[in-house]
Amino acid sequence: MTNLQDSLYKEMLITNRSGAYCSTTLVGCNIRKYHGLLVIPVPAIDDENHVLLSSLDETVIQHGAEFNLGLHKYQGENYSPKGHKYILSFEWEKVPTWIYRIGGVKLKKEIAYDTNRFRLYIRYTLLEAHSQTTLRLKPFLAFRSVRQWTHENGVADKSYTPVENGIRMCLYNGYPDLFMQLNKEAAFVYAPDWYRGLDYPKERERGYESTEDLLVPGFFEMTIKKGESIVFSAGIDPEQPDNLNRLMSEEIQALDPRDSFYHCLVNAAHQFNVQKDGYHYVLAGYPWFKCRARDMFISLPGLTLSIGEVSQFEKYMETAAAAISSYVHKEPIPVSVYEMEQPDTLLWATWCLQQYGKYVSRVKCYELYGPLLRDIMEFILQGKHNNLALHENGLLYSNGKDKAVTWMNSTQNGRPIIPRSGYIVEFNALWYNALCFCSQMLTEIGGESNLAQAAKLSELAEKVAASFKDVFLNEYGYLLDYVDGQMMDWSVRPNQLFAIALDYSPLNVKERKGVLDICTKELVTPKGIRSLSPKSGGYNPMYIGPQSQRDLAYHQGTAWPWLTGFYLEAYLRVYKMSGVNYIERQLIGFEEELFYHCVGTIPELFDGNPRFSGRGAISFAMNVSGILRAIRLLEKYKIEEE
């Protein structure tokens, strides 16, 4: 912790169920504009998150000597104060916990979030002290969007209003009041001042502006006795100070421990859950993603079913069903689910419901989601999607020349960097799988109309299987990525994996083995599956530099952990029990990642070449889901074999 070269880039994330989060580094130094202790949505302004309380500096005072435990980076590699040198230890079993040692003083610090309110708790406990000790807390305020900066200005309202054991402030119109309170009476010394030139190296690394100014309104000061706990709270409504310690303890009590690889991933899975207006959403990732339809459907089974949370799946699906139903009936979508119009979204939704049917039962799946599946299939079969046409050969065609239509959606100057268009391999693998699944389910349910519909879907599936091989399977034994008339993309990409990983594959065992072998040889890394083979043209595996440079690498060789779930599923289907040891070795590679980047979770992507560094968003739903699915798959396979 005292070696900044090692600890400065280790980040942490705490969330609640209301869309608020706290994120900074383990040494408490913010290195991104997205970092802050109290970061919340402010719907009155926009649909972004906003940083209200950026950081809180602690100072321990004994015999008139001040020891500041804070850490900030300023321009020109200047760090002040250098409080990280007092960190004795850091651990995170339920909440992040620091122990500071300053001479004969030992101070414990813990951070927790209120589950359903915009409220942060920080508790300080004096473990050891041999003389009178004073604690000073200095808040740094931002009141800005996570996508913007704040700079010294004359508009900010520096005034404050006293509240019980604290103060209330609001720097700008449109923002809620920020209540900062303590469970013990404290003196507030009003000394407003701008701290200028705070520097955020992660933003500079990503090619953006990287400095801002923050307002410090003054500081709270109080004595603290050995064994005493003082709780600081920051929220948008007042609280009875006497309740703070109890409320924080209750929040900590309700948390799951992070005592294993699996439990860390379960905790991470819960962090993507945001509740708003009675609906449950899956955030695509932190800190900058919203709820995206495709990500939601790919993530849902791993984030819920793989950890035994069936009722949570149903809650998320209630939100998703509202979005799907409105979309297919051409009505305004009543929920905040983005990108429903993407042509493969409904195909992923069907796959998602299929996983529910496998986990619970197809009968229950039909009871709950039968009408929804019928709507989806009719919508596709009748060609109602404006960019998903069902051709005579049974395959689905989508135009992706001018606008990115697949998960490989990076763009430059408004145009897709990888213009995947025409017959797209994973679209048609998902389509074949959807036809077979719906046909099987209707057959099991029975009834004259269901059986008639099942027969039609089954007949179409046979046609799709034949066309799929004709169009995609090449003489080298792998699948073309997309085919549009005379244009065939021979790049070796991971999208072909879906054709061998899904429950129903249009390929026979020998063909599946051929596809798997080439993917294993050219795409597998210890941190996920490459988005492009090093042998293919345009390979660009390092996700670094400014936005334009990163966009070119985003799907051109970087490794994606979520694809590992599908790869391992395909591996087990081909190699059966003999693949189990290999899969365990693959999963071990991810365990060490919980100690880097954002502690306890998996980042968005990794470089495709050594050292396979983690990049992008600090926590990504599809990746956490993919690894949880792989763990469950492995366990299930072992049980079945036994």
Secondary structure, DSSP 8 states (H G I E B T S, - for coil): ---HHHHTT-EEEEE-TTS-EEEEETTS---STT-EEEEEE-TTT-SSEEEEEEEEEEEEEETTEEEE--EEEETTTEEEEEGGGGEEEEEESSSEEEEEEETTEEEEEEEEE-SSSSEEEEEEEEEE-SS-EEEEEEEEEEEEETTS-----S-S----EEETTEEEE--STTS--EEEEESS--EEEEEEEEEEEEE-HHHHHTTS--EEEEEEEEEEEEEE-TT-EEEEEEESS---GGGHHHHHHHHHHHS----SHHHHHHHHHHHTEEEETTEEEE-SEETT---BHHHHHHHHHHHTGGGT-HHHHHHHHHHHHHHHHHHHTT----S--B-TTSTTHHHHHHHHHHHHHHHT-HHHHHHHHHHHHHHHHHHHHTT-STT-EE-TTS-EEB--SSS--SS---EETTEESS---BEEHHHHHHHHHHHHHHHHHHHHH--HHHHHHHHHHHHHHHHHHHHHHHHHB-TTSSB-SEEETTEE-----GGGGHHHHSSS-SS-HHHHHHHHHHHHHHTEETTEEESS-TTSTT------SSHHHHHHHTTTT-EETHHHHHHHHHHHHHHGGGGHHHHHHHHHHHHGGGGSSBTTS--SEE-SSTT--EESSSEEHHHHHHHHHHHHHHHHHHHHH-
